[in-house]
Amino acid sequence: PPSAAAEVAEELAAVRPALAARFAAERPGARAAVLSRLWRALAFEPLPWIEGRERSGDGLVLRLRDGRRLSGPSADPYRTNAYVPVVRLDEVAYDDPERLLTDLAVSHSASFAAELGHSAASLALSRAAQPRAAREGAPGNHPDEWPDSGWGWERRVVDGHPYHPGCRARPGFSVAEQLAYGPEHGPVVELGLVPVPVAECLVTGVWPGELRDGARVLVPVHPWQAAHVLKQSYAAGPAAHPLMSLRTLAVPGSVHVKTALSARLTSSVRDISVASIAASADLSSFGERLAARLDGLLHVTRTLGAATAHSPDLAAVLREAPEVYASGGEHVVP
């Protein structure tokens, strides 16, 4: 089958051809970034098919139970840059984490290899959205050099989880959907509103009047969730800017909306459990009481309200945006 990178390149050529050259240029760095995260995991995690680990000069050798040897640079548990361009399985060099996992052929390696390939390809796509100088904070290379919003800062964080090799894995998202919903691409997302009868809904905290329609609660939904999971029509909701988590969005009025997104991003499914909705007000109050002990040094972005149709697939949480705690001239940087 074609690699994840080839599939992304083919779709990108169809939906956003202007990004194709930049995507190709970012692919080697993205592979190295994922390979570095993978090598860290292989060096430190207790894996049953690794029999031993030993230093070799400035490098590290992993002895596999089947007699093969996997070698690379000394592993660093804290570095977050792409410091592992190549590892060797016996005498064969690998710069592609998907190909390495495929050839290791250990338990579950085929599905994991596909995930790593998707992670590297998706990371290259994310990096293609912003010139490297802008990502690294060089002045004069970003259309918004000093963002005045939290979402503007979060847009700059393109690499996903700093340690997980599935750092940018978004299985189930097409290239067009990544461009439409990924914060690094700077989209405006039109949320939907699904009406649920009050009697069929669990609501905690204060649910605002603008999200009620008589005896119905209007639950904000992510358009991806509506199309792929709920598969139902919905009313038009507010325009919003996605944050780093992708399923949480900033809407006008200094409010963040966390939506249910029944997709596995990095390694977790991002739906919203009924239990978390039930506990949200109490947990928020608990956080506030703890923060109050520090005389204003710590603020908690309070949960304002939460609602669920007694389903993890249809739920939402309304939370204060961090900007509410900024004074004149201050910026809140995640």
N, C-alpha and C positions, 0 to 999 in steps of 0.2 A: 504494500500500500504506500501511497505517497507520504512523505514526512509532513509533520505539522507545519513546518516552515514553508514547504511547497504549497500546501493548501492555503495558508494565510496569504502568501504571495499571489496566488492565483485569484483569490477573492479580492485582495486589495487592488489588483490591476483593474478589476471590474468596477469597484465602488469608489476608490479614491486613487486613481493612477498617479496623481502628483506626489503621493507619499512613497511610491514603490522604490525609487532609488535610495531614499533615506532609510527605508526599512532594510534594504539589502546591506547598506553600509553598517547598520546597527546590529546585524545578526551575529558577527563574531564576538562582539563584546557581551551581548546578551547570553550567548552560549557559555562564555567564560564566567559570567555572573552566576548562572545556575550551576555550573560545574563546581565553582568554589563553594557554594552552599552544600552541594551534594558531598563533596570531598570532606568537608567539616563533619557532616553526619556520619559518613563511613568511618572517619577517624575516631569518633567519640561515642557513637551509639552502640549499645550491646546488641549486635546482630548475630544470630546463631550460625550463619555461614562464614563468619570471620573467626578464624582460629587464634590469631595472634597479631600483635602490632609491634613493630620494632623500628627504632631509628636507624637510618642509613646515611651517614654524612649529614648533609643539610636537609635530608628528606625523610620520608616515612614509607615503610613497606607494610602492607597488610597481607598476611598469609591466609589464604582461603582454605576451607576444609577439603576442597577437591584437589589441592596441590598447586593451584595457580597463585600468582603473586600480583598484587595491585600496588603500584608505587606512584608517589607524587611528592610535592613539597611538604615541609613540616606544616602540620595543620594548626591553625590559630582559632581558638574558640570564639574570639571576639571581633576579628577583622570583618568588615562588611564590604570591602571593595573586591573586585574580581582579581584575586591573586593566584588563581590556579588555572592557567591557560591550557595545560595538558596533564593528563595522567596516563600511566602505562599499565596495561593488562598483559603480564609477561613482557613480550618485546613489542607489542603493538601500541602505538600512541593514539590517544583519543582526546579530541577537543570538543566533542559533542556528547553531552550527558545522555541523550536519548540513545545514541548508538552504543555507548558504554554499558548502559543498563540492559540493553537488548542482548549484547554479547556476554554479559555476566550470566544471564539465564538462570538466576536464582528464583526462589519462590516469589510469585507475584511481580516479577520483574517486567513482564510484558506490559501490564496495565500501567505500572509505575513509569516505565520508559515513555509510553505515550503521553502521560501527564507531564513529564519533564520536557518533552519536545514541545508540547503546547505552551508550557510555561516560558520556555526560551523564545518561541516565536511571538507569543503575546507580549513579552517584555521588549523585544525588538520593535514591535508595533508601538508600544507605549513610548519608548525612547524616540522613535521617529517623529512623534507628535511635537517634541520640543527640542530645539538645538541644544547640543551638549553644554555650551557656554551658559545658556539660560538655566539649565538644570543645576549647574554648579555655582550659580549665583554671580557670574561675571556681570558687571554693570554694562548697560547699553545694549544688552542682547535679549531683552525680554520686552514684550509689548506693555507689560505692567511691572515696572521695575520694583515698586514698593507697594504690593497689594494692600488695599484698605479693607479687606475682608478675610475671614478665616478660610473660606473656600478658595480664595485666590492663592493663599499660601499652600493649601493642601493640593491644589492642582499641580504644583511643582514636584510633588513626591511621586515619581513615576515607577520606582523599582519594586514596590510591594514589600512583602515581609523581608527583613534584612537577613534572616537566618534560614528560612524554610526554602528548600529547593523548588517547591511549587509556588514560588513567590508571586508569580503573575498568572498562575493557572486560572482560567475562566472557562472551564468546559461548559458547553451549552450556549456560549455566546458566539455568534458569528462575528466576522470582522466588522460588518456594518453596525452590529449592536455594540461592539466595543467602542467604535467611533462615536456612536450616539449616546452612550451612557458612561463611558470611562472618564473620570475627572481629569485625567492628564490631557484629554483631547479638548477640554474646555466647552463641553456642550451645555445647552440649557435643556432640561428634561421636563416635559409636561407630565406631571403626575395625574393619575386618575382618581376618581372618588367612587367607591362602591357602597351603595346604601344597604344597611343591615337593620332590620327591625330591632328596636331597643330590647325587646324581650329575648332576642336571640344573640345578644351581644354582652360581653363583659367589659365594663368601663371602670377604670380606676383614675383617681385624681380628678382634675377639672377638664372636661372635654368642651372645647369652645363652641359657641353658638353657630359660627359660620360653618362648622362641620356637623351640623344637625339639620335634618329636614323633617320637621314635625316629630313623628314617632319613630324616626329612623336615624341611625348614626351613620355618618359618611366617613368611611374608612379610607385613608389615602393608600393608593396602590402604585407600585412601580410598573411602568408600561411593559417591561420584560415579564414580570410576574403575571400581569393580566393576559399577555399573549400566550405564554408557554404553560402556565400552571392553572390559573383560574379559568381561562378560555371563556370569558364572558364580557359583555359590553360594560362600559362605565362612563360616568359623566366626566367632563373636563375639570381638572383640578389646577392648583397653582403651578406656575413655572418655577423650577428649582435648579440649584447648582449642586451636582454630586460632590461628595467629600471622599476622602481616601478610601473609606470602606465600601464605596460604590452604592450600597443600598441605603445609606443615610444621606440626606440632601438638605441644603440650606434653602429655606423659603423666605419670602419677604416678611419682615416683622421680627427679626432676631430669634427665629425658631428653627430648630433642626427636626426633621421628620425621619425617623428610622422606619423603613418599610420592610415587609417580609419579602425575602428573595430566596426562593427554594432552589438555590443553585449552590454548588460546592465551590467556593472561592478559597484559594490556598488549600486548605484541607477540611474546612468545616462547612456544613450546610447552613445558610444564613436566613433560615426562617425565624419566627418569633414564637416561642412556646407560650402556651396559655398560662403556665405557672409563672413565667417571667412578667407577664402582664399583671397577674394577680398580685405579685410582690413588688411591683415597680414603685408605687407610692411610698410604701414602708421603707424600701431600700433608699430611695431618694431622701426621705426625712432623716434616716440614720446617717447618711453622708453629710447632710447639712449640720446635724448636731456635732459630728466629729470635727468638721471644718470650723465651726464656731469656737472651738477651744483654742484655735491658733490665732485669734485676734486679727482676723482679716488677711492673714498671709496665704490662706488657701481658700479657694472658692470651688464649689461643686455646681456643675451645670445641672440644675434641678430637672427632674422629670415633671412635666406639667400635666400630662394626661396620657393615658394608654387605653387602647381598645382592641378587642379581638372578637371575631365571630366564632369563638370557641374552636379555632383552627389555627395551627401554626402557619398556614399558607395565606391567611387573611387577617392581618393584625398590623398595628402601627403604634409607634411611641412618639410623643411630642416632647422635645427637650429644649431647654434654654440653649441659645448659642453662646459661646464663650465671650463674644463681643459685648454682652450686656455688662460685663465687669470692667470694661476698658474706660478710662477717664479721657478727657480731652487730649488729643495728640498721641494717645497710646494705641498700640497694636497688640492683638492677641495672636500669638504664633503657636500653632499646635506643636 
